[in-house]
Amino acid sequence: MTTHVSAVTDGTTRVFTWEEGSRIEVRNLGGEIVIEANAAGLKTLAGHLLTLAQDGTPDGAHLHLEENNGLEEGSVGLVLERCDDE
């Protein structure tokens, strides 16, 4: 079973999908961030990034992933955000 979440930004609807059985953990090791995921989790993250990269997605559109909201228990929060400004 996959999970779909729809988000509307500036009138544009984007659907974020979690693959069945996905596991994603984000750890802060001080000098680096580690994102550890199983195959389903990696596909989920890739899908989220592709969704944000779609034509018509406005600058600043973002997705918050947090412990027990897309990430494993003990994970630090992760924000995926589109930024077209240089």
N, C-alpha and C positions, 0 to 999 in steps of 0.2 A: 504494500500500500504506500503510495506517495502522498505527501502533504503539499498543498498549494496555498500560498498566501498572496492575495492581491493587494497592491499598493497604488494609490492614485496620487500623482504629483503633477501640478499644473494641468489638471484635466486629462492626463495620460495615465492609463491603467497598465501596470506591469505585474506579471505573475511570477512569483518566486516559488520554486519547487524543491522539496527535500526528497531525495531518493529513499526508498525503503531501506531501513537498516543503517542509515548514514550515522557516522560517529565522527565528530569534529571536536578537537581539544586545542585550545590556544593557551600557551604558557609564556610568561614574561621571565626570561632568564637574566634580566638586568641589561646586558649589552645587546641582546637579540630576542626576537619574538619567534617562537616555534609554533607552527600550525601542524598538528598531527591529525591525520584522518585516514579512515579506511577507504577502499575504492569508492564506495557509495558516497562517502563524505567528500572526497575529492571531486566527484561528478557534481555533487550538490554545489560546492563552492564555484566550480567552473560555470555552472548554469547561472548562478547569481551574478557573476562577473559579466557573462554574456548578456544577461537581461539588462544590466546597467549600461552596457555598451550599445544597446539597440538605438538605431536612428530615432530621433524624436524624444529620447529620454533627456530631460532638462538637466542642465548644470546644477549640481547640489543634490540631485536625487541620491538617496542612500538607504542602506539597510543596516539595522543594529542586530548583532548576534550577541547573545549573552548566555551565561550559565542557565541551563534549563529552558532556554529559548533559542534552540538551534545548536548550542554548544554543550559539551559534557560538563558535569559537575566539577567545580574547581577551576574552570577556565576563566581567563580574564576576558573582558568584553572586546569585541571586534566590530569596527564600523567599516563597511564597504561603501565608498562614496565616489560618485562621478564628479570630476573637476576638469572642465575644458579650458579654464584660464591657465595661462602660463605664469 
